[in-house]
């Protein structure tokens, strides 16, 4: 009598014709058998996994809860972001408290983009729809910077009145039409060229190394966030800059505009900030790594830890079991799945074994 091996572990599918196949796998997941001597029995084993049970329809709390965009749980508490709403959910009764409206603007052209949560043990930072919030228990408040200030040069060039950034807080697009004080004299911003240059409606003459101040943006334009060593970090959009909070975020939702640094090995803008023992600054086609070195500004670029591969989207990188995985892009090719070996990206092969890239 012939012996037929039935593939209980492996692909399962149910095509339109039952003569072709009628396989169905419910609440099971496969795990590859790695021991060569045990592979004589089979190549993999199936383990049972629990099903799901509906706990709470968030629309019954508020109609603004549509697509669920993020969930955070810890210390017996549960917070949910969905659609344009955010609240805490009682883990026993499912009741919602402190229902608040948060931004759900498109990010990088993606509607209903994921919301991120980061806890420092006393507060939650929520990054949602290009805006970052701090919730200290009374509901989310948008993070803002203190008044911008720094050092600039001014140039009167044939009726165009330029202001060039030297140090301090860079410029931002919403400055157009707003007041800016240069060397104790008030002017109005006419155009925003980039974060290092604006023009004025009237001349400030030719001045070198003079102070400036301006109102901070009402809310930061944010891609993603991170938490590392007692500091929150936010990647600014569109720029190479990231800002950090005070240690343990003692200032709440108001951050100093001077606490920032930049991804500067290559000129592409930031796409994502990710923490995994160090701070990974993923750009559009390159990446820098900054480490907490304990200075006045605690994070500094690590020499030799930059690489010419960026993140395909703000949510492409993830840290799992102290390893960084990401969908990467570069100026030389299309999207590739990578895993970092130290600070070197390798293409991620089937089964989790890295292979050399290139």
C-alpha positions in Angstrom: 0.0 0.0 0.0 1.3 3.4 -1.0 2.0 5.9 1.8 0.8 9.5 1.1 2.4 12.3 3.1 -0.2 14.8 4.1 1.4 18.3 4.4 -0.2 19.4 7.7 2.4 22.1 8.0 2.9 24.5 5.2 0.8 26.6 2.9 -2.9 26.2 3.1 -5.6 27.7 0.9 -9.1 27.1 -0.3 -9.5 27.7 -4.1 -12.8 27.9 -5.9 -12.6 24.2 -6.9 -12.6 21.7 -4.0 -11.0 19.2 -6.4 -7.9 21.4 -6.3 -7.7 21.9 -2.6 -9.8 22.5 0.5 -7.1 23.4 3.1 -8.0 25.8 5.9 -5.8 26.8 8.8 -7.6 28.5 11.7 -5.9 29.9 14.8 -2.6 28.1 14.0 0.8 29.4 13.1 3.8 27.5 11.7 7.3 27.3 13.3 10.2 25.9 11.3 12.1 22.9 12.9 15.7 24.0 12.9 17.3 20.8 14.3 18.4 18.7 11.3 17.9 15.4 13.0 14.3 16.4 13.8 13.6 17.4 10.2 13.3 13.8 9.3 9.9 13.9 10.9 8.8 17.1 9.2 10.1 20.6 8.3 7.7 22.5 10.6 5.2 22.3 13.4 1.9 24.1 13.8 1.0 25.7 17.2 -2.4 26.8 18.3 -3.1 30.5 18.9 -6.0 32.1 20.6 -8.8 33.7 18.6 -10.1 37.2 19.0 -13.0 38.6 21.0 -14.6 41.9 20.4 -14.1 44.0 23.5 -15.3 47.5 22.6 -16.8 49.3 19.6 -15.1 52.6 19.9 -17.8 54.4 17.8 -20.1 53.8 20.8 -17.9 56.1 22.8 -17.7 58.8 20.1 -18.6 58.8 16.5 -15.2 60.3 15.7 -13.6 57.0 16.4 -13.5 55.5 12.9 -10.3 53.7 11.8 -8.2 52.6 14.9 -4.8 54.1 14.3 -2.9 53.2 17.5 -3.3 51.5 20.9 -1.0 51.7 24.0 -1.4 49.6 27.1 0.7 49.6 30.3 0.4 49.5 34.1 -3.2 48.3 33.7 -4.3 51.2 31.6 -5.3 51.4 27.9 -5.3 54.3 25.5 -6.7 54.3 22.0 -6.4 56.7 19.0 -8.9 56.3 16.1 -10.1 58.7 13.5 -9.9 62.1 15.0 -10.4 61.0 18.6 -8.2 59.8 21.5 -9.2 58.6 25.0 -8.4 56.2 27.8 -10.5 53.0 27.9 -11.4 51.2 31.1 -9.9 47.7 30.7 -12.8 46.2 32.7 -15.9 48.0 31.5 -14.8 49.4 28.2 -15.9 52.9 29.2 -14.0 55.8 27.6 -12.7 58.8 29.6 -11.1 62.1 28.6 -12.2 61.8 25.0 -10.3 64.4 23.1 -9.8 65.5 19.5 -6.4 65.0 17.9 -5.0 65.6 14.4 -5.7 63.0 11.7 -4.1 64.9 8.8 -2.5 63.0 6.0 1.2 62.3 6.6 3.4 61.8 3.5 0.2 61.5 1.5 -1.2 58.7 3.7 -4.7 59.2 5.2 -5.5 57.6 8.5 -1.7 57.3 9.2 -0.6 55.3 12.3 -0.6 57.1 15.7 2.4 56.4 17.9 2.6 56.3 21.7 5.6 56.7 23.9 5.6 56.5 27.7 8.3 57.9 30.1 6.5 56.4 33.1 4.6 59.5 34.0 3.4 60.9 30.7 2.3 59.7 27.3 3.6 61.4 24.1 1.2 60.8 21.2 2.3 61.5 17.6 -0.7 61.7 15.3 -1.4 63.3 12.0 1.8 65.5 11.9 1.2 66.8 15.5 2.8 65.6 18.8 1.0 65.8 22.1 1.8 65.3 25.8 -0.8 63.7 28.0 0.0 63.9 31.8 -3.4 62.5 32.8 -5.7 65.4 31.9 -5.8 64.8 28.2 -3.4 65.6 25.3 -1.8 69.0 24.8 0.0 69.8 21.6 3.8 70.2 22.0 5.1 73.7 21.2 8.5 75.4 21.4 9.4 78.4 23.4 10.1 81.6 21.5 12.5 81.1 18.6 15.8 82.9 18.9 19.3 82.8 17.4 21.9 84.6 15.4 21.5 85.8 11.8 23.0 87.8 9.0 21.0 90.3 6.9 21.6 91.2 3.3 20.0 94.0 1.2 20.3 92.7 -2.4 18.7 95.0 -5.0 15.4 95.4 -3.2 15.3 91.8 -1.8 15.9 91.8 1.9 17.4 88.4 2.9 17.9 87.0 6.4 20.4 84.1 6.7 20.5 81.8 9.8 23.8 81.4 11.6 22.8 79.5 14.8 19.9 78.9 17.2 16.4 78.0 16.1 16.0 77.6 12.3 13.2 79.3 10.4 9.8 77.7 9.5 7.2 78.2 6.8 4.5 79.6 9.1 6.7 82.6 9.8 5.5 84.3 6.6 3.5 87.4 7.5 4.6 87.2 11.2 6.9 89.5 13.1 10.6 88.9 13.5 12.9 91.0 15.7 16.4 91.5 14.4 18.9 93.4 16.5 16.1 94.8 18.6 14.2 96.1 15.6 10.8 94.6 14.5 10.3 93.5 10.8 7.8 91.3 9.0 8.7 88.1 7.1 7.8 88.2 3.5 8.8 84.8 2.1 10.1 81.5 3.5 13.0 80.1 1.3 14.0 77.3 3.6 14.8 76.7 7.3 18.0 78.7 6.9 16.8 81.7 4.8 13.8 84.1 4.7 13.1 87.5 3.2 11.6 90.6 4.8 9.0 93.1 3.6 11.5 95.9 4.4 15.2 96.3 4.6 17.3 95.5 7.7 20.4 96.6 5.9 23.6 94.5 5.9 24.3 93.2 9.3 26.5 90.3 10.5 26.1 88.1 13.5 23.1 89.9 15.1 20.4 88.4 17.3 16.9 87.5 16.2 13.7 86.3 17.9 10.3 85.3 16.7 7.2 83.5 18.0 7.5 79.7 17.9 5.2 77.7 15.6 1.9 77.0 17.3 2.5 73.2 16.9 5.5 71.3 15.5 5.0 69.5 12.1 6.1 66.0 13.1 6.7 62.7 11.2 7.5 60.3 14.0 8.8 60.2 17.6 10.9 58.1 20.0 11.9 57.8 23.6 15.4 57.1 24.9 17.3 57.6 28.2 14.6 59.9 29.7 14.2 62.1 26.6 11.4 62.3 24.1 12.5 62.9 20.5 10.5 64.2 17.5 11.5 64.3 13.8 10.6 67.6 12.2 9.0 67.7 8.7 10.2 68.6 6.2 13.8 69.0 7.5 16.8 67.1 8.8 16.1 68.3 12.3 14.9 66.5 15.4 14.0 68.1 18.7 14.2 66.6 22.2 12.4 67.3 25.5 14.0 68.2 28.8 15.1 65.2 30.8 12.0 63.4 32.0 10.1 66.0 30.1 9.8 68.3 33.2 8.5 71.1 31.0 5.5 69.2 29.8 4.2 70.3 26.3 6.5 73.4 26.1 9.9 72.5 24.8 13.0 74.6 24.4 13.6 75.5 20.8 17.4 75.2 21.4 17.2 71.5 22.2 17.7 70.1 18.7 20.2 68.5 16.4 20.3 67.3 12.8 21.0 64.4 10.5 23.9 65.8 8.7 26.0 63.1 7.0 23.9 63.5 3.8 21.4 66.2 2.7 18.2 64.2 2.5 15.4 65.0 4.9 14.4 62.9 7.9 11.7 60.2 7.4 11.8 58.6 10.8 13.4 58.6 14.3 13.7 55.3 16.1 15.2 54.4 19.4 17.1 51.1 20.0 19.8 51.8 22.6 20.8 54.6 20.2 18.8 57.1 18.2 18.4 56.1 14.6 17.7 59.0 12.2 16.3 57.4 9.0 16.3 59.8 6.1 14.8 59.4 2.6 17.9 57.6 1.3 20.5 57.7 4.2 20.7 57.1 7.9 22.7 58.6 10.8 23.0 57.2 14.3 23.2 59.4 17.4 24.2 58.2 20.9 23.6 59.7 24.3 27.1 61.0 25.3 25.9 63.1 28.2 26.8 66.5 26.9 24.7 69.7 27.3 22.8 68.4 24.3 23.0 64.7 25.2 22.9 63.1 21.7 25.9 63.2 19.3 26.5 61.6 15.9 28.4 58.3 16.0 31.4 58.2 13.7 31.2 55.4 11.3 27.6 54.6 12.0 26.0 56.3 9.0 24.9 54.3 5.9 23.5 55.2 2.5 20.1 53.5 2.9 17.0 55.3 4.1 13.5 54.4 5.2 10.8 53.8 2.6 8.2 55.5 4.9 8.0 57.0 8.4 6.7 53.6 9.7 9.1 51.3 7.7 11.7 50.9 10.6 10.9 48.8 13.7 13.0 47.5 16.6 12.3 43.9 17.7 14.3 42.1 20.3 17.0 44.7 20.2 17.4 44.4 16.5 16.4 47.0 13.9 14.4 45.9 10.8 13.2 48.2 8.1 12.0 48.6 4.5 14.8 50.6 3.0 15.4 52.7 -0.1 18.4 54.3 -1.6 19.3 56.4 -4.7 20.5 53.3 -6.4 17.5 51.0 -6.1 14.0 50.0 -5.1 12.5 48.9 -1.7 14.4 46.2 0.1 13.9 44.5 3.5 16.9 45.1 5.7 18.1 44.1 9.1 21.0 45.9 10.9 24.0 43.9 11.9 25.5 46.5 14.3 25.2 49.6 12.1 25.5 47.8 8.7 22.3 47.1 6.7 22.0 43.6 5.2 19.2 42.3 3.1 16.8 40.3 5.2 16.4 36.8 3.9 13.6 34.3 4.5 13.8 32.8 8.0 15.5 35.9 9.5 19.0 35.0 8.3 20.8 38.2 7.0 22.6 38.0 3.7 25.1 40.5 2.3 23.5 43.4 0.5 24.5 44.5 -2.9 
